[in-house]
Amino acid sequence: MLQHHQYDAVIIGSGAAGLTLALHLNSSLRVAVLSKGYLSAGSTYGAQGGVAAVLDQTKDSPHQHIKDTLIAGAGLCRKEAVEHIVEHGQESIQWLIDQGVPFTPDQDSSGFEFHLTREGGHSERRIIHAADATGRAISETLVARARQASNIDLYEHHLAIDLITAQKLGLPEQYCAGLYALDIKSDQVKVFKGNNTIIATGGASKAYLFTSNTDGASGDGIAMAWRSGCRVANMEFNQFHPTGLYHPKAKSFLISEAVRGEGGRLVRADGSQFMKDYDHRAELAPRDIVARAIDHEMKKLGADCLFLDISHKPADFIKSHFPMIHERCLGYGIDITKEPIPVVPAAHYTCGGVLVDEQGQTDIPGLFAIGECTYTGLHGANRLASNSLLECFVAARSCAQKINSAANQETAVMDIPCWDDSQVSDADENVVISHNWDELRRFMWDYVGIVRTNKRLQRAKNRVNLLQYEINDFYNHFKISNDLIELRNLAQVSELIIDSALERKESRGLHYNVDYPLTDDAPGETVLTPKNFNKQVALDFTPLGS
């Protein structure tokens, strides 16, 4: 079977960012899209709420959306990045509509074509959605379009192992020429050579024991970029969604923020509300505030969960607005039209990531990154609800413009060797992988979760160092597997999260440290630099507060 594949663009990830980019690249370019599972297996498919964008300018404005984003970001957003993404929102949504995404139409004769809902932190209704399964509608539409495109080759069950750079091959220049990937079904490692390599791998919330994300959210792209010499920023800001479904059989299922946007109330077991005790915006406060409030209440009461109640709304309203949530909860014996939903915070979104400009350029020529795996400056210290999908579409379109404009330029040619596993043997203790995976996620949840302390962070640092030693030893002596690759990446990203949290001597947004409860007057970004970083070819970037 062919081990070397040559493309103009190799995209790692088949979510909203990756497929949007693929569909915007010139049809004359040969494009490969790699997905480590099925094409729709990532976080995009599971997104419920919708996409934030200013669409009805009779009631809303880009200025107001920008303002809401900056407030949620707690002083760490890059205003130019916020402006760029918000101001390109409407055209990105129109493109999705043109592709055939079945957004929910307006039934109230408000004068606007589509129904818009409101979520925490937003001052207006600006979330366009497809009932409560927006991600599924978007994913299915984009996958279908990609399958129809003659210039796009889709590789399911192909897991990226590492990037191939000139530096790794011992060459003096710095350039990314592609990647090694494991064909999971054939257990064969292949080379994908690309004039442009794009990371669109999503976040790293699987580092935590409780998460709304799929098993694939293991920080692969962030870890690969870091090992190749790219800087990362603001990795300490991990967003915990306030309302993950609490049920022993419910794995990674979220109760959309739109439930609160449409009148859902957070209550204790006795039915009493508590959010007004923490913020005047109550249930519509930003996610970091709501998640900390729930965490505090649970610890105060010794409760395993709290509750989200929308049963005071008419049953027909609930079923029409939240059909998927209603159906899924019924499957667990919970009728949300008659009773409250048990909820617990869950790791949901990685606000930091690989440092990029507005066109997705990283510190390494030939290497781009888009979507949740990046740090653009949009989210700052806390992501505003439903801005994540918006960033995927706008960033992907901007990245495509950059690649299309340089399509005819000559790029460096490298002789890339095949993957060599002749010096390793089959693993004899795979149980080590599962044990390390479990230990990592548990201490990240206990020590690097919603509320942190210096002591907890240092304990986590000590543990992750030991785990990385064991994992790297295992990686160097045994044949690779998809579980080992993901564990290696997750341990690397966990270390970046811990190091970033130790660097920040304040509490801000999603990072709350009991030992530093106050917020600094002059905030700065946390930028980590790898040892093999090349200043001479790096992205032009001046950290905030420097």
N, C-alpha and C positions, 0 to 999 in steps of 0.2 A: 504493500500500500504506500502511496506517495507520502513522504514525510515532510517535504518542503512545499509551502504554498506562498505565492507571490501576489500581493495586492497593492493598490494605490492607498487604501485605507483599511486598517484592521481595527475594528471596534470591539472592545471587551465589555460585554453587557448588552442585554436586549430589553431593557426597560424603556421608560419614556424618553430618557436622554439619548440612549444609544440608537434606538430606532428612528427618533426624530432626526438625528444627525444623518443616519444612513439615507433617509428619504430626501434630505436636502442636498446631498452631494450630487455633483454633476453626473448625469447618466452615462457619460463617457468614462467615468472612473470605476475601476473594479473594487468592490467593497466586500469585506468579510465581516460578519457579525457573529461573535462567539458568545454562547450562553452555557453556563455550567449545568443547567438543568434544561427543562423545556423553555421555549422562548417566553412564556408568560409566567415563569416560576418566581420572579422577583417581587420586590416591594410594590412596584407600580400596580400590579394586578389587584393587590389587596387594599389599595387606597379607597376609602369610602367617601370622605367629605366632598372634595372637588378641587377646583383650581381658582385661586384668587386673582382677579383681574378687574380693572375698571371698564365695564361694558356699557352701563347705563349712565351717561354723563349728565343726565337731567337731575340725578340724585346723588352722584358721586363724582370724584375727580382724582386724577393721578396724584395731585398734591396731597390729598387726604390719605390715599393708600401709602404714599411715601412716608407721611407723618406717622401713621399707625405702625409701619414697619420699623421706623427709627425708634419709636417708643418701646416696642416689644424687644428690640435689640439691645436695650439697656446701655446705650452710649458707645457700643462697639461696632455698629454698622459702618460701612464705607458708603457715604452718601452717593458718590458717583455710581457705585455698583447698584444701589437701590434704585436710583433714577433710571439707569439703563434697563434694568429688568422690568420695572413697573411700566415704563413708557413704551415698551415693546410687547406688553401683555395682550392688548386687544388684537393686534395682527397675528399673534401666535394662536389665540383662541379661534380666530377666523380660519386659520389654516386647519385646525383640528375639525372645525365644522365642515370645511370643504372636503376633508378626508372621509367624512361620514360618521364622526363620533355622535352617538344619539343622546345629546344633552336633553335634560328634562324641560319640556316647554312650559311656559307660564300659563296657569289656569285662572289667574285672578284678574285678567284684563287690565294689568297695570300699564300697558303700553309698550312693555319690553317683551321681546320674543321668547326669552328663556327665563326659567325660574332661577332666582338668585337667593341664596341663603346667607346667613351671617354666622360667624364663628368667633371664638374668644379673641379679644384684642382688636377686632375690626369695628370701626365706627359706623359702617354702612353694610348693607347687603351687597356683596360682590363675589360670592362664591358660586360659580357656575358648576353644575353637577349633573350626573346621570343617576337620578334617584340616590340611593346610598351605595352604589357600586360603580363610582366614576372611574376608578382605576381599571376595573375589568373592562368597561366599555372602551376606554382609551387603548388598553393593551390589545384587545381583540381587533380593534380597527387598524392599529399600526402594524401588528403582525400580519394581518391579511394584506395590507398594502406592500409590506416588505416581501412577502412571498410572491407577489405579482411582478416585482421589479426584476428585470432581466440582468441588471448589473450587480445585484446583491446576492451573495452566497451566505446561507444561514447554517451555522454549525452548532447544533444542540449537543449538550453533554460534553462540552469541551471546556476544561478548567485551566485558566492561565496559571502558569507556575512562576515565571519570572520574565521580566523584560530583558531584551538583548540590547545592550548599549556598546558603543565603540570602546568605552572605558573598560568594560568587563572583558572585551576581547583583546585588551592590551594596546589599543590604538591611541594616539595622542589627542585626537579630537573628541568632542562629546556629541553624541547623536544617538537617538533611539532608532533601531532598525527593525523592530518587531518583538516577538516573544516566543517562548516555549509554552506549549499547552498540552495537557493530558487529555487524550480522547478516553473518557471514562469507560465507555462500552468496550473498546478494544484493548484498553490498558496500554496504549501506545502514545509516546510523546512525539509531538509534531512541531515543526518550525513554521511560524507564520511571519513572513517578511513583509514589511509595509513601509512605504514612503512616509506614511503618517500612522501613528499608533495612538488610539484614543481610549482612555480609561473611563468607563461609564458603569462602574461596578456597584454603586450604591454605598451604603454606610456600614457601620460596625456594631450595631446594637445587639448582635448575638453574643457580644462580650458579657452581657448581663443575663442573669438567671431568668428574669421575667422580661419578656420583650413582645412587642406586637409584630416584629419582623419575622420573615421566613428564615429557614435554616441557612440560607445562602448569604445572609448579611454578616459576613465574617471579615469585612475590611480588606479584602484581597487587593484592590487597586491602591489603597493608601499604603499598605505594607510594601507592595512591589515598587511603587514610586519612591518611597523612603529608602529602600535598599539600593535603588539606582542613583540616588543623589539628589532627590527633590526635597525641598523644604515643606513642612506642614505647619499649619497655624490653627490655634484655638481649639485644640482637641479636648480640652477640659469641659467644653460645653456640650453635654449630652442631654438631649431632650427626652424627658419621661412623659409619655402621654398619660394624662390623669386617669383615664377610664379604660383599662383593659378588662375584659370580662373575667371575673373570678369564678372558675369552675374547674374541678379536677380533670375534666375531659376536654376543656377548651384550651387548645394550644394556639397561642399567638392570635387571638381574636380581639379586635378592638371595638369599642363602642364609640362611634364617630362623635366628634365635637359638635357636629350639626344637631345632635340630640339636645345638647344644652342650648344651642342657638335657636332651637324651636321651642324652648320652654322647659326642658328637662331640669330637675332640681337635684342637687347633691344633698343626701340626707344620711343621718346616723341610723342605726338599727331601730331606734324608737321613732323614726320618721321626722325628727327635728332637723331643720336646715342649719348649716354652719358657715357657708362661704362668706356671708356678710360680716362675720367676725374677723375675716382676714383681708377683705378687699371690697371697696364700695361697688366694684363691678360684679361682685358675686360670681355666679357661674360663668360669666363672660370675661373674667379676668384672663390674662395670658396664661399659657400652660404651666410655666414654671411656678407661678403663684398657686395655681389650683393643685398641682401635683404635691407641692410642699404642704399645703393645707391638709390634703388627704393623708399624707404621710404622718403629719403631726397628730391628726385626729386618731388615726389607727394606733399610733404608739401610746397616746394618752389613754385611750380606751382599752388597749390590749386586744384590739379587734383584728381579725384576719382580712377584713374587707369593709368597705362602706357601700353606699347604694346610690344609684342614679334612677330617679323616678320621673317618668313622663306619662304615667297612667292616668293623670288628671285630664289629659287631652283626649278628644274623641277617638275611638278605636279605628275608625276609617281614616282619620288623619294620620295616625301612627303607621298604619299598614301601607298607606300610599307614599308617605315620605321615607319610611325606613323598612322597605319590604325584606331586604336581605337580613338586617339585624333582627327583625321580628321572626323570620323563619329560622335563623340560626339559634336564637335564644329558645324558641319553642322546642327545638331538637334537644335542648338541655333541660327541658321541663320548666322553662321560665316564660310566662306570658306577659310581655311587656305592656300590653294594653290593660292589665289588671294588677300588676305587682312591680315593685322596683327591681332594678338589675344590680346584682352584686358586682362591684368593680374594685380594682386595685391599680395603682400606677404601673406602667410598663415602659422599659426602654424603647424609644420610638424613632429617634432621629439623631444623626451625628452632624452637629452644626459646624464643626471644623473639618479640616481635610487638607488635601494637596493644594498648595498655593498656586493660583492661576490668575491670569488677567481676564478681561471680559470676553475674550475669544477662546478661552480654555487653554492658553499656552502655559506650560509648566516651565520649570527651570532647565529642562533638557530639550534642545531642538529636536523636532520630529515627534515629540510626545505631548499629547493634549489630555485634558481631563475635564469632564463635565458632570453635572448632577451632584448627588449627595456626597460623593467621595471628595468634593472640592471645598476649598475656602475661597469664595469670591468677595466676601464682605457683605453679602446680602443679609445674612441672619444675625451677625453680631453675636451677642451673648445669649440670644434666645430667638428661635424661629417663630415668626408669625404664622398662624395656622393657614394651611393651603398655599403658602408661598413656595413650597418645595417643588411641586409639579410645575408651577410657573417658571421657576428657575431652570428646570430641565429643558423646557421648550425654548425659552429665549436663549439660553447658553448654547444649546445644540445648534440653533439656527445661526448664531454668531460664529460658532466654531466652523460650521460648514462654509460660511462666507470666506473665512481665512484660508481654509484648505482649497476651496474652489479657485480662489484668486492666485494661488501658488501652484496650481495643478501642473503647469508646464515647466516648472523649474526643475533643474537636475538636482538629484540628491545623491548623497554618498552611497557607494556600493560596497557592501561588506560580504566577505566569504564567511558564512555562518556555519559552524560545525553542527552535526546532529547531536542530539542528547546522548550522553555517554553514561550508562549505568552498569558498565562492566566491572566496576570495582565495589559494587554493593551487593547485598544478598536480600532474599525475601525476609520480611519482618517475622520475628518469632514471638513477639509480645505486643500484639495490637491492642491488648487491654490497657497498655500504658497510654495510648492515645485517648481512649474514652475516659480514663481516670483524670488525665491532665485537663481535658476539655471541661469536665464537670468541676474540678477544683478551681480552674480559672474563672469560670462564670459565677461561681459561688462567692469567691473572695472579692470579685469586682462588684457584685451586688452589695455585699456587706460593708466593704471598705471604701468604695469609689462610687457610691450611689447618689441618691437625692440629697442627703446631708453628709458632709465629710468632716474629718478632723485631720490634723497633721499626723497623729499617731496611726490612724487607720490608713492613711495614704502611704506612710512609711512601711507599714506591714505589707501592704499590697505590693510596694516596690520590691521588698525583699523576696516575696513569693514569686513575683513574675520573673525576677532574675534567675531564680532556681529553675523555674519551669522552662524558661528559654534555653538554659544550658542543656536540660534533658531533651527538649524538643530538637534542638540543633544537632545534638549528638545522634539522635535517632534518625534525623533527616540525612546526615552525612554517611550513615552506615547501612541504611536499608533502602529498598526500593520505595519510591513514593506512592502515595494513594491520595485520593481526593480528601479523605479525612485528615491525613497528615498535613497536606498543603494548607487546608483551611485552619487547622490548629496553629500551624506556624505563623500564618498571617494574623490570626486573632491575638496570639500572644504578643506579636510585635506591636499591633495597634493598641492593645491594652497598656503596654509600656509607654507608648506615646501619650495616652490619656492620663496615666498616672504622673508622668514627668511634667506634663502641662499643668495639671492640677497643683502639683508641688510648687511650680513657678509662680502661680498667682497668689499674691498675698492680700487678698480681699475677697468679698463675696459680691457676685454680680450675676444677674440673670440666672442661668442654669447651674452655675457653680456656687454652692453655698458651703462655706467652711466655718464651723463653729469657732475655730481659733482666730479667724479674721472676719468677724461678722459685719464690719463696716465696708462701705463702698468708696474706693479712691476717687478723688476729685479729678485726677488726670488719667483716665483709663488708657491702657495700651494692649496691643494684641500679644498673644503668646506665640512666638515663632520659634520652632525647633529646627536646627540645621544639622544634617547628617555629616559624618566625618568625610565622606567622599563628595561633598558639595563643591561644585566648580563655579567660583564667583565670576569667572571671565565670560561664561555663556549664560548666566542666570537671568531670570526674569527681573526686570526693573521694579523693585518693590521697597517701599519705605514703610515700616510698621507704624501704626497709629501710636502716638504718645512718645515717639523716639525723638 
